[in-house]
Structures are given as structure tokens and as C-alpha cells.
Amino acid sequence: MTEIAVVDDHALAGELAAAAGRLLLEVREREGFADAKALKDTGDLRSHEYLMAALAERCPGDAILSEEGRASVAASVAARGAAAPTANTADADRLSADRVWIVDPLDGTREFSEEGRRDWAVHVALWEKGRLTAGAVALPAQGRTLRTAALGGAVTVTASRESVLKAPAPDPGRLRIAVSRTRPPEFVQKLAERLDLDVELVPIGSAGAKISAVLLGEVDAYVHAGGQYEWDSAAPAAVALAAGAHASRIDGSPLAYNRSDPRLPDILVCHPVSASTLLTGIRDVSDALPGCP
């Protein structure tokens, strides 16, 4: 019975992330790109409501933490005269729960609202008794979902096949680091200058798309120190760790989820062979830049 539950968790994360992704593609097709804000708002809400309803039906005893289920989001929506989104599990219940789904219904709203962009995602992760146990990152515009596997490791799922996902090692002497396409941080630029490597900064949209690019070998690392929340990294981190990647805070400490304060401001994802070099470089840059994390 336990094995069946584990299989269901991994498959369910992938199934729901992919289904929400298909819904978002439909929203894009129907709404068009003339009104970016309306497209973002519609996509966020539709994906959130789908995931909240699906998880409530399939896992009725589990808690949920969604980016769009926060009280602050409800207040903002109400101020526009619209119905508030389905609320998250109350904090007191979530923090005492054994199982918590951490979801980002639409990671990368900017990219979602721009015609032709493929670097946005849907995140669905499961936290159990202190650690991430399952996760899926759907890349709907790329036609694939990266998820953890029931028997260990991770897989990439497309319409036609499922293949093993393993974080590839970088080429010797070279490192491609994913950065924000709109706000490349000074911190990462300074890090690139300090490393004794041929470093290329590669602009990519959402956090999930960046971490997926590491796992797919499109870049070699993702370093972020500009502020994030648990839903931004829970699912990608779960998949990254299952795929054999290094995933930590930028000081090397473990990523921790289901906290009372959902802010999780920084992250490093890379192949383990690069972790020591990057963590040392990050420490040196942090010491040199006042106020840097």
C-alpha cells in the first residue's frame, strides 16, 4: 500500500502540472496577447483554481500552499471587484500537517504574456515531514514535464516518451549561468568575473525554466540572490535533487520548506562538480559587496 501511495505522489505531481500547463496554453490561445495584464491575471487564476480543486479532490487530507492562495492576493483581487481565489490552507494547519503541496500555478507571468516565449512553467511539489518528496515542473510551451520518479531519480515526460533525466556535467573550463532576462543581478555578474573559468551569462525567464535548463544541459548553473518564495523553487529543487544536481542556499545550507515565513530568497543549482567552485566564488563576492546576501 505504501508503494502505491509513493507512485501516486510522483505521477500525480506530473499529471497535475502538465494539465495546468495545457489549460494555460488554452488561455493564451483564447485571450491573445493584446492585454498582457489581463492575460497574466487570467492565467494565474485559472491555473490556481484548477490545481486547488484537483488537489482537494485527489488528496483531501493534505495542506496546500499556492502563490495565488495568499491573503494578500485575495485582497488585491477583491480590490478589483473580482471573486477572491480559493485560499490556501490556514497557516496553523499547514505548519502542523504531515503533507503539504507547494505549488506555483504560473511561474513566469511576464514570459507567459509575451507571444512566442517558451520559458515559463507550472510547479507542483510535495513536502512531507520535513523534506521534499515529489515534484514536477511542466514546461507547457516546450511540450515536456520534468518530474521525480517513484523508484528514485527523475524523468522527462513528453507526449511520445518518458526518459531518464540526469543533470549533465559542464564542459571543462566553461560555465554557463542562467540569469534573469530582464534584471541580470550585479551579484552574478561579479561572480562571473571572479571565477577562473570561461563564464557565459544566459538570460532565461522563470525560475522553473532556469533550473530545468540546468537539468537539460542548456546551461550549467543557476545562481539567484534577489528574493524568492517557497513556491518559486520547491518543485524545481525536488526534481533537481532527484536528477543528481546540487541544490542549496547560496551559503551551502539546505533548502527548507513549509516554514511560517515562505520567503526563500536565494538558491544555487548546478552539477555537483561545480558546487564547490561556485560556493567559494559566491562567498568571496558576498564578502566584497556590502549588503550582499
C-alpha angles and dihedrals in degrees: 000000000000091000092053091052091052092049089050093052095055095040092044093053090052094043095051096043091050093046092050087049092054089050090053092051088053090050090051091050095046100041099038124204104277094100107039096183094051090048092050093047093046093047094047093049098043094049092045094051091047093051094044092051094044094049092045089053099041100035105023095167096052128097122235133211113188129171090230095046096070122118090238091058091048090052092050092049092047090052088060090053095250130126113273117249120252107283127241122250109284111269095242091054094042094051092052095043123108093214126039127174111214111198141176106197093197120013108191106025091175092057092042090057094051116084114243097014116131101179101098130096152186119237127205119171135167122216117194128185096329105331145062110261104172138014146165135195115197117202097192099179089051093049097236144097126208114207145159118263128233095233094045135281126051139277140205114227125199132166091271108032151010119223136180114265117213125168107246123225118246123252111267113270094009134093129180112198122196114228138173112286091216104031112028101188123237087227094065093041089055090046091053090052092050098049117093091227141090097266126191121188109216118198113224130163123233128025091244091052091049094051091043088053089056091052093046093050095246090120133007104226146010119210119180129174103155103095132285141168133235094264091056093064112014098092096037090047091050091052093043093053091046089050091056098258127137112250122175146123112288090258089058096254119133122271109250126200141189094044126154089248107048094201112121101170106184142032143175122203121177144122110293091245089066098042099089093047093048096044091050091048091047091051092050093049091046090054091049098047114066112229093014115139 
